[in-house]
Amino acid sequence: MTEPTPANDVAALSYEEAREQLIAVVGRLEAGGASLEESLALWERGEALATRCEEWLEGARKRLAAARDQPM
């Protein structure tokens, strides 16, 4: 697994990196045991990672739609 990056570096992550980190964040939250402060920080990071994944997926959808509209 790649090392987590600061929240402001989420925009630089590939889809795979963001997804991998999001899975790790969810796992840590589901495991429990974190302080309220840590849980909130994990939640915020998870939100940023989920947004990054959605940006990648939306970009892929647009590229596919554009490719379908291109004449062969």
All heavy atoms as TSV, in Angstrom:
chain	resi	resn	atom	element	x	y	z
A	1	MET	N	N	0.844	-1.181	0.000
A	1	MET	CA	C	0.000	0.000	0.000
A	1	MET	C	C	0.884	1.237	0.000
A	1	MET	O	O	1.913	1.285	0.647
A	1	MET	CB	C	-0.880	-0.029	1.245
A	1	MET	CG	C	-1.848	1.113	1.298
A	1	MET	SD	S	-2.937	0.894	2.701
A	1	MET	CE	C	-2.830	2.506	3.354
A	2	THR	N	N	0.436	2.277	-0.726
A	2	THR	CA	C	1.206	3.513	-0.757
A	2	THR	C	C	0.986	4.287	0.536
A	2	THR	O	O	-0.032	4.147	1.192
A	2	THR	CB	C	0.782	4.391	-1.948
A	2	THR	OG1	O	-0.610	4.666	-1.833
A	2	THR	CG2	C	1.063	3.706	-3.261
A	3	GLU	N	N	1.958	5.087	0.876
A	3	GLU	CA	C	1.859	5.908	2.077
A	3	GLU	C	C	0.819	7.002	1.869
A	3	GLU	O	O	0.762	7.601	0.800
A	3	GLU	CB	C	3.208	6.557	2.391
A	3	GLU	CG	C	4.208	5.593	2.972
A	3	GLU	CD	C	3.790	5.020	4.299
A	3	GLU	OE1	O	3.405	5.791	5.200
A	3	GLU	OE2	O	3.827	3.795	4.451
A	4	PRO	N	N	-0.007	7.284	2.880
A	4	PRO	CA	C	-0.969	8.369	2.744
A	4	PRO	C	C	-0.259	9.706	2.540
A	4	PRO	O	O	0.827	9.920	3.055
A	4	PRO	CB	C	-1.718	8.369	4.073
A	4	PRO	CG	C	-1.449	7.034	4.685
A	4	PRO	CD	C	-0.120	6.587	4.139
A	5	THR	N	N	-0.880	10.552	1.753
A	5	THR	CA	C	-0.336	11.881	1.528
A	5	THR	C	C	-1.206	12.882	2.267
A	5	THR	O	O	-2.341	12.586	2.610
A	5	THR	CB	C	-0.334	12.213	0.022
A	5	THR	OG1	O	-1.677	12.099	-0.458
A	5	THR	CG2	C	0.563	11.275	-0.752
A	6	PRO	N	N	-0.696	14.082	2.531
A	6	PRO	CA	C	-1.527	15.094	3.169
A	6	PRO	C	C	-2.791	15.354	2.354
A	6	PRO	O	O	-2.805	15.154	1.133
A	6	PRO	CB	C	-0.632	16.338	3.203
A	6	PRO	CG	C	0.755	15.803	3.111
A	6	PRO	CD	C	0.653	14.551	2.284
A	7	ALA	N	N	-3.849	15.786	3.017
A	7	ALA	CA	C	-5.146	15.984	2.355
A	7	ALA	C	C	-5.046	16.908	1.149
A	7	ALA	O	O	-5.732	16.703	0.149
A	7	ALA	CB	C	-6.165	16.526	3.358
A	8	ASN	N	N	-4.176	17.909	1.212
A	8	ASN	CA	C	-4.074	18.844	0.088
A	8	ASN	C	C	-3.374	18.217	-1.114
A	8	ASN	O	O	-3.359	18.796	-2.183
A	8	ASN	CB	C	-3.386	20.142	0.512
A	8	ASN	CG	C	-1.992	19.928	1.062
A	8	ASN	OD1	O	-1.560	18.803	1.264
A	8	ASN	ND2	N	-1.304	21.012	1.302
A	9	ASP	N	N	-2.791	17.035	-0.963
A	9	ASP	CA	C	-2.140	16.350	-2.070
A	9	ASP	C	C	-3.047	15.319	-2.739
A	9	ASP	O	O	-2.604	14.610	-3.643
A	9	ASP	CB	C	-0.862	15.659	-1.598
A	9	ASP	CG	C	0.239	16.656	-1.251
A	9	ASP	OD1	O	0.164	17.806	-1.716
A	9	ASP	OD2	O	1.152	16.274	-0.520
A	10	VAL	N	N	-4.290	15.208	-2.317
A	10	VAL	CA	C	-5.224	14.235	-2.882
A	10	VAL	C	C	-5.388	14.455	-4.380
A	10	VAL	O	O	-5.485	13.494	-5.147
A	10	VAL	CB	C	-6.582	14.287	-2.143
A	10	VAL	CG1	C	-7.644	13.490	-2.875
A	10	VAL	CG2	C	-6.427	13.764	-0.725
A	11	ALA	N	N	-5.363	15.695	-4.825
A	11	ALA	CA	C	-5.554	16.001	-6.239
A	11	ALA	C	C	-4.462	15.404	-7.116
A	11	ALA	O	O	-4.677	15.197	-8.309
A	11	ALA	CB	C	-5.622	17.512	-6.450
A	12	ALA	N	N	-3.315	15.085	-6.547
A	12	ALA	CA	C	-2.209	14.530	-7.322
A	12	ALA	C	C	-2.278	13.005	-7.432
A	12	ALA	O	O	-1.482	12.412	-8.155
A	12	ALA	CB	C	-0.885	14.931	-6.685
A	13	LEU	N	N	-3.225	12.369	-6.742
A	13	LEU	CA	C	-3.300	10.914	-6.722
A	13	LEU	C	C	-3.956	10.358	-7.978
A	13	LEU	O	O	-4.895	10.949	-8.515
A	13	LEU	CB	C	-4.100	10.441	-5.511
A	13	LEU	CG	C	-3.526	10.756	-4.140
A	13	LEU	CD1	C	-4.517	10.336	-3.052
A	13	LEU	CD2	C	-2.192	10.074	-3.938
A	14	SER	N	N	-3.470	9.203	-8.413
A	14	SER	CA	C	-4.153	8.476	-9.480
A	14	SER	C	C	-5.429	7.873	-8.894
A	14	SER	O	O	-5.605	7.819	-7.667
A	14	SER	CB	C	-3.251	7.359	-10.019
A	14	SER	OG	O	-3.112	6.326	-9.059
A	15	TYR	N	N	-6.281	7.378	-9.777
A	15	TYR	CA	C	-7.511	6.721	-9.300
A	15	TYR	C	C	-7.164	5.553	-8.376
A	15	TYR	O	O	-7.748	5.410	-7.302
A	15	TYR	CB	C	-8.351	6.231	-10.490
A	15	TYR	CG	C	-9.527	5.401	-10.034
A	15	TYR	CD1	C	-10.677	6.017	-9.548
A	15	TYR	CD2	C	-9.470	4.014	-10.063
A	15	TYR	CE1	C	-11.737	5.261	-9.102
A	15	TYR	CE2	C	-10.534	3.253	-9.622
A	15	TYR	CZ	C	-11.669	3.877	-9.143
A	15	TYR	OH	O	-12.730	3.132	-8.690
A	16	GLU	N	N	-6.215	4.730	-8.796
A	16	GLU	CA	C	-5.854	3.554	-8.019
A	16	GLU	C	C	-5.302	3.928	-6.646
A	16	GLU	O	O	-5.622	3.278	-5.642
A	16	GLU	CB	C	-4.838	2.691	-8.789
A	16	GLU	CG	C	-5.404	2.018	-10.016
A	16	GLU	CD	C	-5.509	2.936	-11.238
A	16	GLU	OE1	O	-4.988	4.084	-11.210
A	16	GLU	OE2	O	-6.134	2.510	-12.226
A	17	GLU	N	N	-4.465	4.953	-6.596
A	17	GLU	CA	C	-3.907	5.398	-5.315
A	17	GLU	C	C	-5.005	5.926	-4.399
A	17	GLU	O	O	-5.044	5.604	-3.208
A	17	GLU	CB	C	-2.859	6.486	-5.539
A	17	GLU	CG	C	-1.599	5.995	-6.210
A	17	GLU	CD	C	-0.701	7.121	-6.690
A	17	GLU	OE1	O	-1.212	8.219	-7.030
A	17	GLU	OE2	O	0.521	6.903	-6.736
A	18	ALA	N	N	-5.893	6.756	-4.953
A	18	ALA	CA	C	-6.979	7.317	-4.150
A	18	ALA	C	C	-7.901	6.219	-3.637
A	18	ALA	O	O	-8.303	6.222	-2.466
A	18	ALA	CB	C	-7.760	8.344	-4.963
A	19	ARG	N	N	-8.229	5.258	-4.498
A	19	ARG	CA	C	-9.112	4.163	-4.109
A	19	ARG	C	C	-8.464	3.316	-3.017
A	19	ARG	O	O	-9.111	2.957	-2.028
A	19	ARG	CB	C	-9.445	3.301	-5.317
A	19	ARG	CG	C	-10.405	2.176	-5.012
A	19	ARG	CD	C	-10.752	1.394	-6.297
A	19	ARG	NE	N	-11.575	0.270	-5.977
A	19	ARG	CZ	C	-11.126	-0.922	-5.590
A	19	ARG	NH1	N	-9.832	-1.129	-5.489
A	19	ARG	NH2	N	-11.958	-1.893	-5.317
A	20	GLU	N	N	-7.189	3.008	-3.162
A	20	GLU	CA	C	-6.461	2.213	-2.172
A	20	GLU	C	C	-6.447	2.917	-0.812
A	20	GLU	O	O	-6.696	2.296	0.227
A	20	GLU	CB	C	-5.036	1.981	-2.667
A	20	GLU	CG	C	-4.214	1.073	-1.789
A	20	GLU	CD	C	-2.834	0.834	-2.367
A	20	GLU	OE1	O	-2.732	0.444	-3.548
A	20	GLU	OE2	O	-1.859	1.059	-1.629
A	21	GLN	N	N	-6.171	4.201	-0.836
A	21	GLN	CA	C	-6.154	4.959	0.418
A	21	GLN	C	C	-7.551	5.063	1.017
A	21	GLN	O	O	-7.714	5.008	2.237
A	21	GLN	CB	C	-5.551	6.337	0.195
A	21	GLN	CG	C	-4.053	6.286	-0.025
A	21	GLN	CD	C	-3.421	7.655	-0.085
A	21	GLN	OE1	O	-3.938	8.618	0.478
A	21	GLN	NE2	N	-2.288	7.759	-0.763
A	22	LEU	N	N	-8.575	5.207	0.183
A	22	LEU	CA	C	-9.950	5.279	0.679
A	22	LEU	C	C	-10.327	3.968	1.365
A	22	LEU	O	O	-10.936	3.978	2.441
A	22	LEU	CB	C	-10.910	5.585	-0.469
A	22	LEU	CG	C	-12.391	5.679	-0.119
A	22	LEU	CD1	C	-12.640	6.713	0.975
A	22	LEU	CD2	C	-13.200	5.996	-1.367
A	23	ILE	N	N	-9.954	2.847	0.780
A	23	ILE	CA	C	-10.227	1.547	1.401
A	23	ILE	C	C	-9.557	1.452	2.762
A	23	ILE	O	O	-10.146	0.975	3.739
A	23	ILE	CB	C	-9.782	0.404	0.463
A	23	ILE	CG1	C	-10.704	0.340	-0.753
A	23	ILE	CG2	C	-9.750	-0.930	1.199
A	23	ILE	CD1	C	-10.201	-0.554	-1.878
A	24	ALA	N	N	-8.316	1.942	2.859
A	24	ALA	CA	C	-7.592	1.921	4.134
A	24	ALA	C	C	-8.277	2.812	5.172
A	24	ALA	O	O	-8.405	2.427	6.339
A	24	ALA	CB	C	-6.147	2.357	3.927
A	25	VAL	N	N	-8.738	3.975	4.754
A	25	VAL	CA	C	-9.426	4.892	5.672
A	25	VAL	C	C	-10.706	4.254	6.195
A	25	VAL	O	O	-10.987	4.270	7.399
A	25	VAL	CB	C	-9.722	6.246	4.981
A	25	VAL	CG1	C	-10.720	7.064	5.779
A	25	VAL	CG2	C	-8.436	7.036	4.788
A	26	VAL	N	N	-11.489	3.669	5.294
A	26	VAL	CA	C	-12.733	3.017	5.708
A	26	VAL	C	C	-12.439	1.884	6.685
A	26	VAL	O	O	-13.119	1.742	7.706
A	26	VAL	CB	C	-13.520	2.508	4.476
A	26	VAL	CG1	C	-14.676	1.616	4.888
A	26	VAL	CG2	C	-14.030	3.687	3.651
A	27	GLY	N	N	-11.408	1.106	6.394
A	27	GLY	CA	C	-11.026	0.015	7.296
A	27	GLY	C	C	-10.666	0.517	8.688
A	27	GLY	O	O	-11.073	-0.083	9.691
A	28	ARG	N	N	-9.930	1.611	8.737
A	28	ARG	CA	C	-9.548	2.173	10.043
A	28	ARG	C	C	-10.764	2.690	10.793
A	28	ARG	O	O	-10.872	2.512	12.008
A	28	ARG	CB	C	-8.514	3.278	9.869
A	28	ARG	CG	C	-7.140	2.697	9.487
A	28	ARG	CD	C	-6.099	3.746	9.264
A	28	ARG	NE	N	-5.826	4.502	10.490
A	28	ARG	CZ	C	-5.106	5.623	10.514
A	28	ARG	NH1	N	-4.597	6.103	9.395
A	28	ARG	NH2	N	-4.897	6.255	11.641
A	29	LEU	N	N	-11.689	3.323	10.075
A	29	LEU	CA	C	-12.901	3.815	10.728
A	29	LEU	C	C	-13.776	2.661	11.214
A	29	LEU	O	O	-14.328	2.710	12.316
A	29	LEU	CB	C	-13.693	4.723	9.779
A	29	LEU	CG	C	-13.104	6.109	9.543
A	29	LEU	CD1	C	-13.812	6.803	8.390
A	29	LEU	CD2	C	-13.198	6.951	10.810
A	30	GLU	N	N	-13.899	1.625	10.405
A	30	GLU	CA	C	-14.720	0.477	10.790
A	30	GLU	C	C	-14.125	-0.293	11.961
A	30	GLU	O	O	-14.859	-0.869	12.762
A	30	GLU	CB	C	-14.915	-0.460	9.598
A	30	GLU	CG	C	-15.862	0.088	8.559
A	30	GLU	CD	C	-16.030	-0.825	7.358
A	30	GLU	OE1	O	-15.165	-1.713	7.133
A	30	GLU	OE2	O	-17.017	-0.647	6.632
A	31	ALA	N	N	-12.803	-0.298	12.068
A	31	ALA	CA	C	-12.138	-1.010	13.153
A	31	ALA	C	C	-12.407	-0.356	14.506
A	31	ALA	O	O	-12.361	-1.017	15.543
A	31	ALA	CB	C	-10.637	-1.082	12.895
A	32	GLY	N	N	-12.701	0.948	14.482
A	32	GLY	CA	C	-12.951	1.661	15.728
A	32	GLY	C	C	-11.672	1.890	16.508
A	32	GLY	O	O	-10.567	1.620	16.039
A	33	GLY	N	N	-11.829	2.396	17.703
A	33	GLY	CA	C	-10.683	2.613	18.566
A	33	GLY	C	C	-9.972	3.935	18.376
A	33	GLY	O	O	-9.099	4.279	19.163
A	34	ALA	N	N	-10.333	4.677	17.333
A	34	ALA	CA	C	-9.690	5.978	17.109
A	34	ALA	C	C	-10.375	7.033	17.975
A	34	ALA	O	O	-11.557	6.923	18.285
A	34	ALA	CB	C	-9.784	6.361	15.641
A	35	SER	N	N	-9.605	8.041	18.332
A	35	SER	CA	C	-10.191	9.149	19.082
A	35	SER	C	C	-11.169	9.902	18.186
A	35	SER	O	O	-11.166	9.738	16.959
A	35	SER	CB	C	-9.090	10.106	19.548
A	35	SER	OG	O	-8.515	10.761	18.422
A	36	LEU	N	N	-11.982	10.729	18.778
A	36	LEU	CA	C	-12.934	11.523	18.008
A	36	LEU	C	C	-12.205	12.415	17.013
A	36	LEU	O	O	-12.585	12.496	15.843
A	36	LEU	CB	C	-13.804	12.370	18.939
A	36	LEU	CG	C	-14.808	13.295	18.259
A	36	LEU	CD1	C	-15.770	12.488	17.379
A	36	LEU	CD2	C	-15.569	14.108	19.285
A	37	GLU	N	N	-11.119	13.036	17.458
A	37	GLU	CA	C	-10.345	13.915	16.585
A	37	GLU	C	C	-9.763	13.139	15.399
A	37	GLU	O	O	-9.835	13.582	14.253
A	37	GLU	CB	C	-9.223	14.584	17.382
A	37	GLU	CG	C	-8.444	15.610	16.589
A	37	GLU	CD	C	-7.423	16.322	17.457
A	37	GLU	OE1	O	-7.815	16.960	18.436
A	37	GLU	OE2	O	-6.237	16.211	17.116
A	38	GLU	N	N	-9.190	11.975	15.675
A	38	GLU	CA	C	-8.624	11.160	14.607
A	38	GLU	C	C	-9.720	10.662	13.666
A	38	GLU	O	O	-9.541	10.649	12.446
A	38	GLU	CB	C	-7.860	9.968	15.180
A	38	GLU	CG	C	-7.188	9.126	14.107
A	38	GLU	CD	C	-6.446	7.928	14.654
A	38	GLU	OE1	O	-6.488	7.664	15.868
A	38	GLU	OE2	O	-5.827	7.227	13.832
A	39	SER	N	N	-10.851	10.261	14.222
A	39	SER	CA	C	-11.968	9.793	13.398
A	39	SER	C	C	-12.462	10.891	12.466
A	39	SER	O	O	-12.745	10.628	11.292
A	39	SER	CB	C	-13.123	9.307	14.274
A	39	SER	OG	O	-12.746	8.149	14.985
A	40	LEU	N	N	-12.553	12.118	12.969
A	40	LEU	CA	C	-12.983	13.233	12.129
A	40	LEU	C	C	-11.973	13.501	11.019
A	40	LEU	O	O	-12.356	13.757	9.876
A	40	LEU	CB	C	-13.197	14.491	12.971
A	40	LEU	CG	C	-14.446	14.485	13.839
A	40	LEU	CD1	C	-14.450	15.703	14.759
A	40	LEU	CD2	C	-15.704	14.441	12.998
A	41	ALA	N	N	-10.693	13.425	11.350
A	41	ALA	CA	C	-9.650	13.629	10.333
A	41	ALA	C	C	-9.717	12.525	9.273
A	41	ALA	O	O	-9.594	12.800	8.066
A	41	ALA	CB	C	-8.272	13.664	10.985
A	42	LEU	N	N	-9.932	11.289	9.704
A	42	LEU	CA	C	-10.064	10.179	8.759
A	42	LEU	C	C	-11.290	10.375	7.874
A	42	LEU	O	O	-11.240	10.144	6.667
A	42	LEU	CB	C	-10.161	8.849	9.506
A	42	LEU	CG	C	-8.874	8.319	10.117
A	42	LEU	CD1	C	-9.158	7.165	11.078
A	42	LEU	CD2	C	-7.911	7.878	9.025
A	43	TRP	N	N	-12.393	10.790	8.482
A	43	TRP	CA	C	-13.624	11.019	7.718
A	43	TRP	C	C	-13.397	12.092	6.647
A	43	TRP	O	O	-13.775	11.909	5.487
A	43	TRP	CB	C	-14.755	11.444	8.657
A	43	TRP	CG	C	-16.036	11.690	7.927
A	43	TRP	CD1	C	-16.472	12.871	7.405
A	43	TRP	CD2	C	-17.020	10.722	7.586
A	43	TRP	NE1	N	-17.683	12.698	6.781
A	43	TRP	CE2	C	-18.040	11.381	6.878
A	43	TRP	CE3	C	-17.146	9.352	7.832
A	43	TRP	CZ2	C	-19.171	10.726	6.407
A	43	TRP	CZ3	C	-18.276	8.714	7.361
A	43	TRP	CH2	C	-19.263	9.387	6.660
A	44	GLU	N	N	-12.770	13.198	7.032
A	44	GLU	CA	C	-12.511	14.275	6.079
A	44	GLU	C	C	-11.598	13.800	4.956
A	44	GLU	O	O	-11.815	14.119	3.791
A	44	GLU	CB	C	-11.896	15.476	6.795
A	44	GLU	CG	C	-12.882	16.188	7.688
A	44	GLU	CD	C	-12.257	17.247	8.570
A	44	GLU	OE1	O	-11.004	17.354	8.622
A	44	GLU	OE2	O	-13.017	17.979	9.222
A	45	ARG	N	N	-10.587	13.026	5.294
A	45	ARG	CA	C	-9.697	12.489	4.259
A	45	ARG	C	C	-10.468	11.537	3.346
A	45	ARG	O	O	-10.298	11.561	2.132
A	45	ARG	CB	C	-8.509	11.778	4.895
A	45	ARG	CG	C	-7.615	11.168	3.833
A	45	ARG	CD	C	-6.165	11.230	4.224
A	45	ARG	NE	N	-5.345	10.713	3.148
A	45	ARG	CZ	C	-4.874	11.454	2.153
A	45	ARG	NH1	N	-5.126	12.733	2.116
A	45	ARG	NH2	N	-4.150	10.915	1.197
A	46	GLY	N	N	-11.302	10.713	3.930
A	46	GLY	CA	C	-12.121	9.803	3.137
A	46	GLY	C	C	-13.018	10.550	2.163
A	46	GLY	O	O	-13.166	10.142	1.002
A	47	GLU	N	N	-13.601	11.635	2.616
A	47	GLU	CA	C	-14.450	12.454	1.736
A	47	GLU	C	C	-13.621	13.011	0.575
A	47	GLU	O	O	-14.068	12.995	-0.575
A	47	GLU	CB	C	-15.080	13.605	2.523
A	47	GLU	CG	C	-16.175	13.177	3.462
A	47	GLU	CD	C	-17.452	12.802	2.743
A	47	GLU	OE1	O	-17.784	13.420	1.708
A	47	GLU	OE2	O	-18.126	11.874	3.220
A	48	ALA	N	N	-12.435	13.500	0.865
A	48	ALA	CA	C	-11.569	14.046	-0.183
A	48	ALA	C	C	-11.157	12.952	-1.166
A	48	ALA	O	O	-11.143	13.166	-2.382
A	48	ALA	CB	C	-10.331	14.697	0.442
A	49	LEU	N	N	-10.844	11.773	-0.652
A	49	LEU	CA	C	-10.455	10.662	-1.518
A	49	LEU	C	C	-11.623	10.194	-2.385
A	49	LEU	O	O	-11.445	9.903	-3.574
A	49	LEU	CB	C	-9.910	9.499	-0.679
A	49	LEU	CG	C	-8.560	9.753	-0.015
A	49	LEU	CD1	C	-8.299	8.715	1.076
A	49	LEU	CD2	C	-7.435	9.770	-1.038
A	50	ALA	N	N	-12.809	10.122	-1.802
A	50	ALA	CA	C	-13.992	9.713	-2.565
A	50	ALA	C	C	-14.285	10.719	-3.679
A	50	ALA	O	O	-14.626	10.331	-4.806
A	50	ALA	CB	C	-15.199	9.572	-1.637
A	51	THR	N	N	-14.132	11.995	-3.379
A	51	THR	CA	C	-14.330	13.031	-4.396
A	51	THR	C	C	-13.319	12.869	-5.515
A	51	THR	O	O	-13.666	12.992	-6.691
A	51	THR	CB	C	-14.220	14.426	-3.759
A	51	THR	OG1	O	-15.264	14.566	-2.789
A	51	THR	CG2	C	-14.342	15.534	-4.791
A	52	ARG	N	N	-12.066	12.584	-5.167
A	52	ARG	CA	C	-11.025	12.389	-6.186
A	52	ARG	C	C	-11.352	11.196	-7.077
A	52	ARG	O	O	-11.209	11.270	-8.301
A	52	ARG	CB	C	-9.662	12.204	-5.512
A	52	ARG	CG	C	-8.530	12.043	-6.493
A	52	ARG	CD	C	-8.356	13.308	-7.313
A	52	ARG	NE	N	-7.256	13.139	-8.242
A	52	ARG	CZ	C	-7.234	13.659	-9.452
A	52	ARG	NH1	N	-8.230	14.406	-9.873
A	52	ARG	NH2	N	-6.213	13.468	-10.247
A	53	CYS	N	N	-11.807	10.101	-6.483
A	53	CYS	CA	C	-12.195	8.931	-7.274
A	53	CYS	C	C	-13.330	9.279	-8.226
A	53	CYS	O	O	-13.309	8.893	-9.399
A	53	CYS	CB	C	-12.610	7.776	-6.361
A	53	CYS	SG	S	-11.242	6.990	-5.485
A	54	GLU	N	N	-14.311	10.013	-7.743
A	54	GLU	CA	C	-15.443	10.406	-8.595
A	54	GLU	C	C	-14.979	11.301	-9.737
A	54	GLU	O	O	-15.473	11.184	-10.863
A	54	GLU	CB	C	-16.515	11.107	-7.764
A	54	GLU	CG	C	-17.762	11.452	-8.536
A	54	GLU	CD	C	-18.439	10.260	-9.217
A	54	GLU	OE1	O	-18.448	9.163	-8.647
A	54	GLU	OE2	O	-18.958	10.447	-10.335
A	55	GLU	N	N	-14.028	12.192	-9.474
A	55	GLU	CA	C	-13.481	13.041	-10.545
A	55	GLU	C	C	-12.840	12.189	-11.634
A	55	GLU	O	O	-13.041	12.437	-12.822
A	55	GLU	CB	C	-12.446	14.011	-9.975
A	55	GLU	CG	C	-13.018	15.095	-9.108
A	55	GLU	CD	C	-11.960	15.860	-8.335
A	55	GLU	OE1	O	-10.765	15.487	-8.359
A	55	GLU	OE2	O	-12.348	16.845	-7.680
A	56	TRP	N	N	-12.065	11.186	-11.224
A	56	TRP	CA	C	-11.436	10.295	-12.201
A	56	TRP	C	C	-12.486	9.546	-13.013
A	56	TRP	O	O	-12.387	9.434	-14.238
A	56	TRP	CB	C	-10.528	9.285	-11.494
A	56	TRP	CG	C	-9.127	9.754	-11.322
A	56	TRP	CD1	C	-8.552	10.196	-10.168
A	56	TRP	CD2	C	-8.107	9.839	-12.317
A	56	TRP	NE1	N	-7.246	10.548	-10.381
A	56	TRP	CE2	C	-6.943	10.332	-11.706
A	56	TRP	CE3	C	-8.067	9.546	-13.672
A	56	TRP	CZ2	C	-5.760	10.532	-12.394
A	56	TRP	CZ3	C	-6.882	9.741	-14.364
A	56	TRP	CH2	C	-5.753	10.229	-13.724
A	57	LEU	N	N	-13.511	9.027	-12.324
A	57	LEU	CA	C	-14.544	8.259	-13.020
A	57	LEU	C	C	-15.344	9.142	-13.978
A	57	LEU	O	O	-15.668	8.719	-15.094
A	57	LEU	CB	C	-15.467	7.584	-12.004
A	57	LEU	CG	C	-14.810	6.473	-11.180
A	57	LEU	CD1	C	-15.763	5.987	-10.100
A	57	LEU	CD2	C	-14.368	5.321	-12.070
A	58	GLU	N	N	-15.645	10.351	-13.555
A	58	GLU	CA	C	-16.381	11.270	-14.431
A	58	GLU	C	C	-15.547	11.610	-15.664
A	58	GLU	O	O	-16.069	11.688	-16.778
A	58	GLU	CB	C	-16.774	12.540	-13.679
A	58	GLU	CG	C	-17.659	13.471	-14.468
A	58	GLU	CD	C	-18.961	12.832	-14.943
A	58	GLU	OE1	O	-19.500	11.952	-14.249
A	58	GLU	OE2	O	-19.444	13.223	-16.030
A	59	GLY	N	N	-14.257	11.809	-15.473
A	59	GLY	CA	C	-13.376	12.070	-16.604
A	59	GLY	C	C	-13.355	10.894	-17.571
A	59	GLY	O	O	-13.381	11.077	-18.797
A	60	ALA	N	N	-13.329	9.693	-17.036
A	60	ALA	CA	C	-13.338	8.499	-17.889
A	60	ALA	C	C	-14.656	8.400	-18.656
A	60	ALA	O	O	-14.665	8.071	-19.848
A	60	ALA	CB	C	-13.116	7.248	-17.043
A	61	ARG	N	N	-15.773	8.702	-17.986
A	61	ARG	CA	C	-17.081	8.682	-18.664
A	61	ARG	C	C	-17.105	9.671	-19.826
A	61	ARG	O	O	-17.601	9.357	-20.913
A	61	ARG	CB	C	-18.194	9.026	-17.681
A	61	ARG	CG	C	-18.530	7.947	-16.710
A	61	ARG	CD	C	-19.702	8.364	-15.817
A	61	ARG	NE	N	-19.751	7.534	-14.648
A	61	ARG	CZ	C	-19.420	7.897	-13.416
A	61	ARG	NH1	N	-19.033	9.139	-13.175
A	61	ARG	NH2	N	-19.475	7.048	-12.416
A	62	LYS	N	N	-16.565	10.852	-19.600
A	62	LYS	CA	C	-16.542	11.871	-20.653
A	62	LYS	C	C	-15.672	11.444	-21.821
A	62	LYS	O	O	-16.034	11.653	-22.982
A	62	LYS	CB	C	-16.065	13.213	-20.085
A	62	LYS	CG	C	-17.094	13.876	-19.204
A	62	LYS	CD	C	-16.569	15.176	-18.628
A	62	LYS	CE	C	-17.608	15.811	-17.716
A	62	LYS	NZ	N	-17.105	17.038	-17.103
A	63	ARG	N	N	-14.520	10.841	-21.523
A	63	ARG	CA	C	-13.641	10.374	-22.601
A	63	ARG	C	C	-14.300	9.261	-23.407
A	63	ARG	O	O	-14.186	9.221	-24.633
A	63	ARG	CB	C	-12.298	9.921	-22.040
A	63	ARG	CG	C	-11.431	11.095	-21.566
A	63	ARG	CD	C	-10.018	10.680	-21.230
A	63	ARG	NE	N	-9.925	9.664	-20.205
A	63	ARG	CZ	C	-9.923	9.898	-18.879
A	63	ARG	NH1	N	-9.994	11.144	-18.452
A	63	ARG	NH2	N	-9.823	8.929	-18.014
A	64	LEU	N	N	-14.999	8.359	-22.719
A	64	LEU	CA	C	-15.699	7.285	-23.434
A	64	LEU	C	C	-16.819	7.843	-24.316
A	64	LEU	O	O	-16.997	7.418	-25.457
A	64	LEU	CB	C	-16.277	6.273	-22.440
A	64	LEU	CG	C	-15.276	5.332	-21.799
A	64	LEU	CD1	C	-15.946	4.534	-20.687
A	64	LEU	CD2	C	-14.683	4.399	-22.838
A	65	ALA	N	N	-17.568	8.786	-23.769
A	65	ALA	CA	C	-18.647	9.407	-24.552
A	65	ALA	C	C	-18.076	10.118	-25.769
A	65	ALA	O	O	-18.633	10.012	-26.873
A	65	ALA	CB	C	-19.445	10.380	-23.692
A	66	ALA	N	N	-16.966	10.825	-25.596
A	66	ALA	CA	C	-16.349	11.524	-26.725
A	66	ALA	C	C	-15.833	10.531	-27.761
A	66	ALA	O	O	-15.953	10.766	-28.969
A	66	ALA	CB	C	-15.195	12.410	-26.233
A	67	ALA	N	N	-15.276	9.404	-27.308
A	67	ALA	CA	C	-14.772	8.397	-28.240
A	67	ALA	C	C	-15.905	7.764	-29.036
A	67	ALA	O	O	-15.756	7.475	-30.227
A	67	ALA	CB	C	-13.999	7.315	-27.475
A	68	ARG	N	N	-17.064	7.579	-28.390
A	68	ARG	CA	C	-18.210	7.011	-29.094
A	68	ARG	C	C	-18.749	7.958	-30.139
A	68	ARG	O	O	-19.296	7.539	-31.139
A	68	ARG	CB	C	-19.326	6.661	-28.104
A	68	ARG	CG	C	-19.115	5.339	-27.443
A	68	ARG	CD	C	-20.317	4.945	-26.635
A	68	ARG	NE	N	-19.844	4.912	-25.244
A	68	ARG	CZ	C	-20.434	5.448	-24.230
A	68	ARG	NH1	N	-21.577	6.065	-24.342
A	68	ARG	NH2	N	-19.912	5.359	-23.018
A	69	ASP	N	N	-18.598	9.245	-29.918
A	69	ASP	CA	C	-19.097	10.254	-30.849
A	69	ASP	C	C	-18.151	10.507	-32.021
A	69	ASP	O	O	-18.517	11.168	-32.961
A	69	ASP	CB	C	-19.367	11.575	-30.114
A	69	ASP	CG	C	-20.528	11.451	-29.141
A	69	ASP	OD1	O	-21.359	10.532	-29.293
A	69	ASP	OD2	O	-20.601	12.298	-28.217
A	70	GLN	N	N	-16.937	9.979	-31.933
A	70	GLN	CA	C	-15.946	10.186	-32.999
A	70	GLN	C	C	-16.241	9.243	-34.162
A	70	GLN	O	O	-16.461	8.051	-33.955
A	70	GLN	CB	C	-14.533	9.881	-32.474
A	70	GLN	CG	C	-14.051	10.843	-31.417
A	70	GLN	CD	C	-13.782	12.226	-31.983
A	70	GLN	OE1	O	-13.348	12.368	-33.108
A	70	GLN	NE2	N	-14.075	13.237	-31.190
A	71	PRO	N	N	-16.241	9.755	-35.382
A	71	PRO	CA	C	-16.408	8.870	-36.532
A	71	PRO	C	C	-15.185	7.983	-36.709
A	71	PRO	O	O	-14.064	8.390	-36.432
A	71	PRO	CB	C	-16.567	9.821	-37.715
A	71	PRO	CG	C	-16.011	11.122	-37.251
A	71	PRO	CD	C	-16.092	11.142	-35.748
A	72	MET	N	N	-15.392	6.795	-37.159
A	72	MET	CA	C	-14.281	5.848	-37.364
A	72	MET	C	C	-13.729	5.983	-38.738
A	72	MET	O	O	-14.205	6.244	-39.697
A	72	MET	CB	C	-14.763	4.435	-37.120
A	72	MET	CG	C	-15.147	4.202	-35.706
A	72	MET	SD	S	-14.202	2.797	-35.221
A	72	MET	CE	C	-14.115	2.861	-33.539
